[in-house]
Amino acid sequence: MIPMLFLILELLLSCLAAPLGTYVSEAKNPSFPLTRTNVPHPFGITDKAMKGFEISCGGSNGTSPILRLGSSSYEIEDISLLQGNLSIYAGAIFYRCNQNFSIGSGFINLEGTPYIIANTESSKNMLTIVGCNDAVIISGLSSNYSTSACVSFCDSIDDVINGSCSGWGCCQSSIPKGLKRFMLWLQSPHGLTSMVSNAANIARCGQAFIVKQNKFTFSSEVLQNVAEDNQVSQNLYLMTLDWAIGNTTCKEAKRNMTSYACKKNSHCCNSNNGVGYHCNCRQGYHGNPYTGCEALLFTNGNPKIPVFTLARY
């Protein structure tokens, strides 16, 4: 009975708090930028990756890993095996100039993929609007119909506070949990223009997007570029996607050991943001749980950090 209690405790620690070995194996190593050749399994090129985790090459240097979702391609900034997420660069969801709307690469439909838009609590993803006198509402279209909304005001671009996205030219709101596909409304609320004395003299362009809060800094220059529709790039914003293996729980997945993804010396953890599961190395082991974890070596009582990392964390 006591050994079983220790095993249960170890499983809980593996899923809720990072085991030392797994954390070390994903330690960020800036001397090894993420490229297609060091992307960790289950990701990889078509014949090496698990279904749904295929990547290709591209980006500005031609060697950056690219994730293709629908008809759009996104450069991958980092992958975490431990957290079960990745960060990609995406554009705006919607642009609006006067009454003309256009859809950007940030409008993502993740149905049928192993990905889900990470919510604010787990990733710091934020629904963001930049513009003068605009309102945005985002609503999930799956079983989760939760919504989030934000409104930005403007009287003068010169009056905005650089670094502050709290309603004056810029607004941020939390991302609902469980978003795989969504609808988003971007518009000028009825009567809002009349509340702002200088509204008629401000360019009528705005945009809405999802971005990690610590990866976006608002400024009057940003607002000016949006207001005048001066977009330098369509892929400005870093956002996080959670991913998981399959659409079953750990208990269900273990019934078919042929397709079960967690390999030697690893544990299975149910996804906290939707269906599926991910794998972690057991305490005292390091490496990639999707190919098999190895015992962590110790030198003078301290863990020996592996020279090569499998993914940036």
Sequence and secondary structure as in RCSB ss.txt:
>XXXX:A:sequence
MIPMLFLILELLLSCLAAPLGTYVSEAKNPSFPLTRTNVPHPFGITDKAMKGFEISCGGSNGTSPILRLGSSSYE
IEDISLLQGNLSIYAGAIFYRCNQNFSIGSGFINLEGTPYIIANTESSKNMLTIVGCNDAVIISGLSSNYSTSAC
VSFCDSIDDVINGSCSGWGCCQSSIPKGLKRFMLWLQSPHGLTSMVSNAANIARCGQAFIVKQNKFTFSSEVLQN
VAEDNQVSQNLYLMTLDWAIGNTTCKEAKRNMTSYACKKNSHCCNSNNGVGYHCNCRQGYHGNPYTGCEALLFTN
GNPKIPVFTLARY
>XXXX:A:secstr
 HHHHHHHHHHHHHHHS  HHHHHHT   TTS   GGG  TT BSTTTS TT B EEESTTS EEEEEETTEEEE
EEEEETTTTEEEEEE  SEEEETTEEEE TT    TTSSEEE  HHHH EEEEEEESSEEEEEEE SS   EEEE
EEB S GGG  TT  BSBSEEEEE  TTBSSEEEEEE  TTTGGGSTTGGGS  EEEEEEEEGGG    HHHHHH
HHTT  S S  EEEEEEE BSSS HHHHTT TTT    TTEEEEE SSSS EEEEE TTEEEETTTEEEE  EET
TEE   SS SS  
